[in-house]
Amino acid sequence: MSLSMYQASVPVFVRQLKALSTLLAKGEAFAAEQGIAPADLIDARLAPDMHPLARQVQIASDSAKGVGRLAEAEVPSFPDTETSFAELQARIANTIAFIEGLPADAFEGSETRTVVLKAGGRELSFTGETFLLHVALPNFLFHVTTAYAILRHKGVALSKMDYLGGM
């Protein structure tokens, strides 16, 4: 049996979103232990021209939700208004609920299905396979990794196993 588009997407997104939730929980605990304002972490960035932690989580969420395009589902839009750890955790939970609700059979044939994205005033067209493997997953993993790096940079004790979500 070959690997399905569902297997290559939904479980990967769910696992890393749960790991991202753990990273944020450790960041929140660190802020409380150190007596620093949670906003000092939520607004932190690796470089002046990079997005802060909150935006990294929002983009990771959006990338994960985008898998709904493969299942021809209406992808929900979440406003990018989160300013607290609780709000970021709620966004992750809502994202997980959405993608876990996508039926596996809706992904059948999605490797050749056309996926159109609007970006920077342009429309970009991909096959489902190209969208998943060359756009959605790399973008998602970049932003989860960057969230990890921001928290580590600010002193949160995280390990590779935290990022991987346990083995």
Helices and strands as residue ranges (DSSP letters): H 5-34, H 38-42, H 53-65, G 66-69, H 85-100, G 104-107, E 114-119, E 122-127, H 128-130, I 131-136, H 137-153, H 160-164
